[in-house]
Amino acid sequence: MKFEKVALIGCGLMGGSFALAARRAGWAPHIVGHSASESSRQKALSMGVIDLAVDSIEQAVRGADLVLLAVPVKATEACFEAIAPALKPDALLMDVGSTKSDIVVSALRTLGNKLHCFVPVHPIAGKEVAGVEHSDVDLYKDRALIVTPMDSSGATQVQLAKQVWKSLGSYINELTPAAHDAAFAAVSHLPHVLSYAIIRGIFQQHNGPSLIALGGPGFRDFSRIAASDPVVWRDILSTNREQVLLQISHFKDALNDFEKAIQANDLQALEDMIRQASDLRFNWRMGASQNSEK
């Protein structure tokens, strides 16, 4: 597997990490990058993430065998419109967006006779910081990669996409776009909402800064994702709003149970709910550990 030209649209953390990992894997001898920010392009170039920085999406895509789109999800459709005319008929096009149903709709609207080139994917990896300067060659190693093929995705492109991510050290799961969005509303999007809300709730109190200063390792671990990129997460929560709202509703029900038990000073109910959550978390952790060893 080797690509003569790889095009990177979006020279940030996700795209930059992909480029570094692809270079190390040995199948990307020439990486051309475009980003809406001139400073991001130049930073990626100076860091050796890309070999050439260009001013337009069309320039980057023209002649590329593989195109990775790593932009906020709300920017995807406009990028597809620019990509489609320049894309080679046998190229592989992937995005790395955290939502998928909306991406599929955008692809159907814009890619035309290049639709078979597109394979939507979602690497379950990231950091709470943004920018190409935080790129990490090991970001995708030993991480899940969710492939959500469209009915129109070419069989060759789907298999090639899986090979690409396996070569970066990812392990592959396959879901429909709808199943993906429902699942990640629960295990990713809702936790981000809760982290943002907790930080806001504390800082809105008159002594918020002094309260935050007392936070220990557990609070730091839980609140880490509240530092995530605002534009990226604004778009994720907006584009997956129905599933996120459903998960917020489930969380409210669970929180209400705790509130009622505390109000009633019902120690047994509190202990039972805590034990149930503790057991579920322990069993999940053990199962995840066993799966990672296989």
Secondary structure, DSSP 8 states (H G I E B T S, - for coil): ---S-EEEE--SHHHHHHHHHHHHHT--S-EEEE-S-HHHHHHHHHTTS-SEE-SSHHHHHTT-SEEEE-S-GGGHHHHHHHHGGGS-TT-EEEE--S--HHHHHHHHHH-GGGGGGEEEEEES---SS-SGGG--TTTTTT-EEEE---TTS-HHHHHHHHHHHHHTT-EEEE--HHHHHHHHIIIIIHHHHHHHHHHHHHHTSTTHHHHHHT--HHHHHHHGGGGS-HHHHHHHHHHTHHHHHHHHHHHHHHHHHHHHHHHTT-HHHHHHHHHHHHHHHHHHHHHHHHHHH-
